[in-house]
Amino acid sequence: MARFGLLRSVFGRVTLSALLVSLASTLVLFLVVERIVETDGRVMLGREVDTDLAGLADIYVSSGEAELRARIADRLAMERGDSEKAYYLLADAAGRRVAGNIDHWPALASEVSEARLIRLPGGDRMFARATLLGPDTRLIVGRSNIRARALQTRLAIAFAIAGAIVALLSLAAGHFAARRLRRRVERINHVFDAVRAGDIGARARATGASDELAELAANTNAMLDQVQRLMEAQRSVSDQTAHEIRTPLMHLDTRILKAMERTGDEGLLRTLGRSRDEIRSVVRLLDSLLDIAGTQALRGDRRGLADVDLSEIADNLADLYGASAEDLGIAFNAMVAPGISFRADPMQITRLLSNLLDNAFKYVPRGGSVLLSLAPGPLIIVQDNGRGIPADARELVFDRYVRLDPSPGSGHGLGLALARAIAERHGLTIHVEDAAPGARFVVQPEMADD
């Protein structure tokens, strides 16, 4: 059975889809949590800043600017235990620093008590609020967001680790699930491979599961049962038809023969003789049609086949046709490699070779030549130097009732059709080439599917 790459296999795509879904879910969850943490951190900073700002504003109102400067200095002198950094700027109406640790007034509107995250010249970020204490006095209170950034970093690391674990678990679970499904599908495909190889009785094994693949296996078995019944019915009908038609024809031939024995009329004898020839022609036509139909019905069915010595069959036919070739004035050559065996029906393979040789001898004039070649593979070639076959007819000659020679007595046009049916039944192909001059028929194994 063909093996597919990761992206071409439906199971591989399902596994990758599960992996991508798990990674995307982890990423979305991280973004949501990060947003919540950032928002809550900003709210907490805002409350802390607003509380500190309100306290300093009360000091300014109750004790004046000098006391406010002292309190700002006290706050800057204290070390915070939570690693956060406090920022203050007491400035005049022009924005010049009076007290605090911020050098320049940032882009904050004190008239509306604006509050937001701002970046200081040194690169630090803080959440700050500005307010107007008096006509000539403005105040900014800010806090760094170090804790929030540290928490976000820890969250990112935690989610990265969790995402990796989830991805590995998803990949492992998807891999094992896909492998189990692949095995079940492969078992069904192996059944079709076995049927193509000739084991028409092959069936998918029941697994005890009750899912779509179990239903597929059951439907596969039901279909193969139906195909087997149809093939057996076809064989039965063919055999019965052959018997029902051939028997009366043979009885008629016997009566004609008896009538010929009882008469001395030359004209009547000639007429009865032609009648017997026509009856035998009809019987041969019937036999050929039944052979073609029966062989086509057995295509891919390897039951009844056995290892045969093709070299021996070819040698026997070479001896037989060699004697006929001398009488016909035709040069017949056989190049048969020894020891070539093949799983086949010996009678059908003999019929295949004899049909090709008969066709070659039929169209080669006296003084011409015919070649029979057998090489490992097997590769069978029957070649003549007769008039050849036109390019537009090289495929048609394998159809039923196609005759390039329309003259009476040239046959029914079924020999090559039967040859193709026999070849296909054995997993072989047959085609004709230009031998320049003449025709070359080539029989060889079918090319395996990629």
Secondary structure as GFF3:
##gff-version 3
##sequence-region A 1 450
A	DSSP	alpha_helix	10	63	.	.	.	ID=ss1
A	DSSP	alpha_helix	65	77	.	.	.	ID=ss2
A	DSSP	beta_strand	86	92	.	.	.	ID=ss3
A	DSSP	beta_strand	97	100	.	.	.	ID=ss4
A	DSSP	three_ten_helix	110	112	.	.	.	ID=ss5
A	DSSP	beta_strand	115	119	.	.	.	ID=ss6
A	DSSP	beta_strand	125	134	.	.	.	ID=ss7
A	DSSP	beta_strand	137	144	.	.	.	ID=ss8
A	DSSP	alpha_helix	146	196	.	.	.	ID=ss9
A	DSSP	alpha_helix	212	261	.	.	.	ID=ss10
A	DSSP	alpha_helix	266	297	.	.	.	ID=ss11
A	DSSP	beta_strand	306	309	.	.	.	ID=ss12
A	DSSP	alpha_helix	310	328	.	.	.	ID=ss13
A	DSSP	beta_strand	331	336	.	.	.	ID=ss14
A	DSSP	beta_strand	341	344	.	.	.	ID=ss15
A	DSSP	alpha_helix	346	362	.	.	.	ID=ss16
A	DSSP	beta_strand	369	375	.	.	.	ID=ss17
A	DSSP	beta_strand	379	384	.	.	.	ID=ss18
A	DSSP	three_ten_helix	391	393	.	.	.	ID=ss19
A	DSSP	three_ten_helix	396	398	.	.	.	ID=ss20
A	DSSP	alpha_helix	415	425	.	.	.	ID=ss21
A	DSSP	beta_strand	428	434	.	.	.	ID=ss22
A	DSSP	beta_strand	439	445	.	.	.	ID=ss23
###
